[in-house]
Amino acid sequence: MSETSLQWKMPSPIGPLFLVASEKGLQGILWKAIEVKFVKSLRGNSKSEKTLLKTIQQLNEYFAGRRQIFDIPFDIKGTEFQNKVWQQLSRIPYGKTCSYKDIATKLKSNAVRAVGTANGRNPISIIVPCHRVITSGGKLGGYAGGQNRKTKLLELEQAI
């Protein structure tokens, strides 16, 4: 995250979300605050504030069951492999799940554990839907936001 990034604490049905955006786009939907400046209001005209507002609006629509696809610019940084995993996560349809192995197979890789690690480092939870990834055996698997949040998100999407 850069010096020009801004942070906003958003209440949600799964607990507070910490949204971080730069002038280029959304950088994070996080479970804990990070050392980035909190914006005092979202009444300004900066691109960062507009991205935060748009993210809040679309997340509220998602939690209300009125949005399945997000339209927000991203400014995320990861390794080449992480970016490939995150692109695959973004392709998992609303209300569906897939396994870590499925993602590894789509990447023409046997690196199932590396997929799990990249999944856990996804900075844009919910919008890049890492909660939709489960184990090959059908168990929920881990989630950076905790098992309870993962369950609630999948229940919201009627995926479990």
Residue pairs with C-beta under 8 A, 6 or more apart in sequence:
1 20
1 22
1 27
1 28
1 34
1 36
2 22
4 22
4 23
4 48
5 20
5 21
5 22
5 27
5 36
5 37
5 48
6 20
6 21
6 22
6 36
6 37
6 38
6 39
6 46
6 48
6 49
6 52
7 18
7 19
7 20
7 33
7 34
7 36
7 37
7 38
7 39
8 18
8 19
8 38
8 39
8 42
8 52
8 56
9 16
9 17
9 18
9 19
9 33
9 38
10 16
10 17
10 18
10 19
10 56
10 59
11 17
12 59
12 63
13 63
13 152
13 156
14 145
14 149
14 152
14 153
15 31
15 145
15 149
17 29
17 30
17 31
17 59
17 126
18 28
18 29
18 30
18 31
18 32
18 33
18 34
19 26
19 28
19 29
19 30
19 52
19 55
19 56
20 26
20 27
20 28
20 29
20 30
20 34
20 36
21 27
21 47
21 48
21 49
21 51
21 52
21 55
21 75
22 47
22 48
22 51
22 75
23 46
23 47
23 48
24 47
24 73
24 75
25 51
25 72
25 73
25 74
25 75
25 76
26 51
26 55
26 72
26 73
26 74
26 75
26 76
26 124
26 127
27 74
27 75
27 76
27 123
27 124
28 34
28 76
28 123
28 124
29 55
29 59
29 123
29 124
29 125
29 126
29 127
30 123
30 125
31 125
31 144
31 145
31 146
31 149
39 48
39 49
39 52
42 49
42 52
42 53
42 56
43 49
51 72
51 73
54 72
55 72
55 127
58 67
58 70
58 71
58 72
58 127
59 126
59 127
61 67
62 68
62 70
62 126
62 156
63 156
65 156
68 94
68 95
69 94
70 127
72 127
74 124
76 83
76 86
76 123
76 124
78 86
78 118
78 121
78 123
79 118
81 111
81 114
81 118
82 118
82 121
84 107
85 103
85 107
85 115
85 118
85 119
85 122
86 118
86 122
86 124
86 128
88 103
88 106
88 107
89 103
89 119
89 122
89 128
89 129
89 130
89 132
89 133
90 128
90 129
92 98
92 129
92 132
92 133
94 129
94 157
95 157
95 158
95 159
96 132
96 159
97 132
97 133
97 134
97 154
97 159
97 160
98 132
98 133
98 134
99 133
99 134
99 135
99 136
100 112
100 113
100 115
100 116
100 119
100 133
100 135
100 136
100 141
101 112
101 115
101 136
103 115
103 119
103 133
104 110
104 111
104 112
104 114
104 115
107 115
109 115
116 141
116 142
119 130
119 133
120 130
120 142
120 144
122 128
122 130
122 144
125 131
125 144
125 145
126 153
129 153
130 143
130 144
131 143
131 145
131 149
131 150
131 153
131 154
132 154
132 157
132 159
133 141
134 140
134 141
135 141
140 147
140 150
140 151
140 154
140 160
143 149
143 150
151 160
154 160
